[in-house]
Amino acid sequence: MTLEIESLDAEGRGVARNAEGKVVFVEGALPGERVEVQLLHRKPKFDLARTVAVVRESSSRRAPRCGYFGVCGGCATQHIDARTQLAAKQRGLEDCLERIGKVKPETVLPMVYGEEWGYRQRARLTVRRVAKKGGVLVGFHERHSSYVVDMLSCEVLPARISRLIPRLRALVESLSIRQRLPQIELAVGDAADALVFRNLDPLEAGDEQALRELAQQEGVSVWLQPSGPDSAYPFHPLPAPPLDYVLPEYGLRIAFRPTDFTQVNHGVNRVLVSRAVRLLDPQPGERIGDLFCGLGNFSLPLARMGARVLGLEGSATLIERARENAVANGLRDLASFDCADLYGAGAGGLAALGPFDKLLIDPPRSGAVEAVKALPDAWPRRIVYVSCDPATLARDAGALVHVKGFRLVAAGVVNMFPHTVHVESIALFERP
């Protein structure tokens, strides 16, 4: 079947209609292209297909840089040039705001973007032994599959980490617990790299020696994680080199453990923090709440500007880390942190912690609708909302505008994950 591609959907697929007018989502196709497709699935309201040949090519098409593109599920849009990727994400955000939240920003913010390649400084690599493929595989899952890609490199990981993949495969294959080591987590700091091996069984002496040699020869810090994330501990070298990232505009150094949540793209995060602070415009003496504060990624820059900041977060582990970062950066008097349930009935307690002049909200994918609905009418007067899911941002924006009376002053895309369909965004709300 040959189709004319009209647009891109939120998953980076081409959108077309067949001869009967039924919508067809086509993997690997771009707007303006004429493509031959193979049908994959028929649904009542739409069909799924993939491109097998491009009859008329879009000027936005380019050759994927990675040889595993199309098989690996890590990237979805390497075949699209950077400008078109960004434009599609911006259109997707605006569409969500209008369709779900029934809102439209007064101003569209310039896009935040950074390096396309080697940007990913956090990753969770799956480990699986597949005898018919020669042994242990280390990498991301295949697209739409639980299988692991038979990969030897990755273009979005830092080059020094990408080149370690073959060695990691061979190393795990040599271990006595190779069937009981399901993942390796990567955490890159500004001055150190950590690899966390999820060991479901204890290591034997030979295993320990192999990991020490990896650490010594490759200049990485090896950690072991026998249970949940909080069980991770440094194995070699000891003491472990500190992991941290710098926010130079604010003279801050943010320390973290390799299993802590941090943004995957440190370069874009620096620009995002700068934009969030400028939009919120903290003033000395103002009281600002940072909801879902994590390690203090936004709290500490806001405090550095002289505001009194209370960071709230559901994870006691992250709260402790945020307090340590406040002390280390000389901000203990301006930045305080408390553990709080910001979901469901727990969000109602937000009013008791106020009043706040302004709020910074940076929730997980599920959004912050409970906290938004719990806001009193008297405060805050300004909110900066950083989102990792356009749909939940749109839902919460609708509540802020239509229920709480805020204006959606501005919104824009932050390209935290190039070559993926993941859309990070930032929005500014103000009371009239």
C-alpha angles and dihedrals in degrees: 000000000000119000140184111229114224105179147335124267127215091272093057093254125135116252120219141152125233126223091279092052095252117146116250122193109209124198114220097017129120133206113276094024128123109215141176110230141193116220114235104175136004116215128182094253103023144009131230121221142160132224116256098170136009111224096178116020128216119234086232093065119103136171112271112247094215121072091213095056111126092030100051116073093210096086128034106173111039088121090065123077118247096251093054092046091054094045091051091052092049091050090048092053094048091047092052092049092051099038100040105024098029088225136120126199116242088221131025109221121226111263119262112223141153141171116351097207135046090013101123109101096168125050140152111217119199118226121205134160112227110179096195089057093052102267136301122021122200120191149068126321120269116256111282090356144092090224118110119240114248091233136158099185143015125213096205094053119081108275093243090056095042092057090054094066096088090047092049090052092052093042095053090045088058095052124100089226097049090128091051101051107086102170148014117209120207124210119176122196128187091262106017142038123216130197116196114202113204100218113186090184130038118269123250121228093262091051091053092050092051091053092048090053091050091052094046098044098041099036095237132133113240119211130181126218113192095171136357124352093274090058093067114118135174115264106175137041103024125236090034116234109255118260115217144134129219130232095197096183088066100031091243133145114196115202123204143168118243094252094048119107112259132155111274094224113056095183095054090041090061090054092044092053091048092051093046092051093048092049094048090044098202116208128201110272096019117129112230129184120211108200117202087011099172112181093350097271091153101016096065097048089049090051090048087062089059101261122133104241131196112194117203125195137157095225114084089197093058092044090056090049091049091052090051090051091050091054094044091052096045094249102114092117094053104033123055129170135206135181110243139166104236095180133082116338090353091068089066089071090068092085090059091056094054169098098116124177091208140004135215111201121190107164131172121260093287090067130216106276094136092053091045093052091048093058113115121234093245099061157082108019095195135030131187110198119195111195137188094191123051093202096057091041088054092049092049092043089056090054093047094049104035100032106026098034100238125146119233095229099175143351137179147161127269111200097215093151113039116199092023132092091237109123121203114187144174130215136186122215127186136177114246 
